[in-house]
Amino acid sequence: MYPTLFTTPGVKDFAEAIDTERQAQLAKWGEQHHPDGTGVSPEQRKLADNARDMCQQAFAEGRGDWAHILFEEVREALAESDPTALRTELVQVAAVCAAWVHDLDSRAEPSAPAA
């Protein structure tokens, strides 16, 4: 089909699932262009800082989970107004999603991928 581009376990399957979903989105809505809507208020930075503190506290108490990590990364992305920094944060969000999906897939009874 195409040469192997991914070396991190689970990333190839994740990328293929994303590509399938993107094709469905394009078929349904076409190419989309919207404002970012990020970094528009000081409150977004406060929420990002709060999410980071909550995540760190949860892990310090031994109750941290994927939801804490993803929530922190999403809040950080929503606080960014600089397009370069926003892109970096969104890639981090995607990487956390890839790690979480890989963790789900590696469990004894993995759930079937959503169609």
C-alpha positions in Angstrom: 0.0 0.0 0.0 2.7 2.5 1.1 6.0 2.4 2.9 6.1 2.1 6.7 6.3 5.7 8.0 5.6 5.1 11.6 7.8 3.4 14.2 5.9 4.1 17.4 3.7 1.1 18.4 0.1 1.9 17.5 0.6 5.1 15.6 0.1 3.5 12.1 -3.3 2.1 13.1 -4.2 5.4 14.8 -3.1 7.5 11.7 -5.1 5.2 9.4 -8.2 5.6 11.7 -7.8 9.4 11.6 -7.5 9.3 7.8 -10.6 7.3 7.5 -12.5 9.7 9.8 -11.1 12.7 7.9 -12.3 11.3 4.6 -15.8 10.8 6.1 -15.7 14.4 7.4 -14.7 15.7 4.0 -17.4 13.7 2.3 -20.0 15.1 4.7 -19.0 18.7 5.1 -16.3 19.4 2.5 -13.2 21.4 3.2 -13.8 23.6 6.2 -12.2 26.9 7.4 -13.1 28.4 10.7 -11.6 30.9 13.1 -9.4 29.2 15.8 -11.4 30.7 18.8 -8.4 30.1 21.1 -6.4 32.5 23.3 -9.2 35.1 23.2 -9.5 35.6 26.9 -7.3 35.6 30.0 -9.8 33.1 31.4 -8.5 30.5 28.9 -5.0 30.8 30.4 -6.4 30.4 33.9 -8.3 27.3 32.9 -5.2 25.8 31.3 -3.2 26.5 34.4 -5.9 25.0 36.5 -6.0 21.9 34.3 -2.3 21.5 34.6 -2.5 21.8 38.4 -5.3 19.3 38.6 -3.4 16.8 36.5 -0.2 17.2 38.5 -2.2 16.8 41.8 -4.0 13.7 40.5 -0.8 12.0 39.6 0.9 13.1 42.9 -2.0 11.4 44.7 -1.8 8.3 42.6 -5.2 8.8 40.8 -4.0 10.4 37.6 -5.4 9.0 34.4 -5.6 9.6 30.6 -8.6 11.9 31.1 -6.5 14.2 33.3 -3.7 14.3 30.7 -5.9 14.9 27.7 -7.9 17.6 29.5 -4.7 19.4 30.4 -3.5 19.3 26.8 -6.8 20.5 25.4 -7.0 23.3 27.8 -3.4 24.4 26.9 -4.4 24.4 23.2 -7.5 26.5 23.9 -5.3 29.1 25.7 -3.0 29.6 22.8 -3.3 32.6 20.5 -0.1 32.2 18.5 -0.7 29.9 15.5 2.7 28.2 15.8 2.2 27.5 19.5 -1.4 26.4 18.9 -0.2 23.9 16.3 2.4 22.5 18.7 -0.3 22.1 21.4 -2.7 20.4 19.0 0.0 17.9 18.0 0.4 17.2 21.7 -3.3 16.6 22.0 -3.2 14.2 19.0 -0.1 12.4 20.5 -2.0 11.9 23.9 -5.0 10.5 21.9 -2.6 8.2 20.1 -1.1 7.0 23.3 -4.5 6.5 24.9 -5.9 4.6 21.9 -2.7 2.4 21.9 -3.2 1.7 25.6 -6.9 0.7 25.0 -5.8 -1.5 22.1 -3.1 -3.2 24.2 -5.5 -4.3 27.0 -6.4 -8.0 27.4 -9.8 -7.5 25.7 -9.4 -4.5 23.4 -12.6 -2.8 22.3 -13.4 -2.9 18.6 -12.3 0.3 16.8 -15.3 2.6 16.0 -16.4 2.7 12.4 
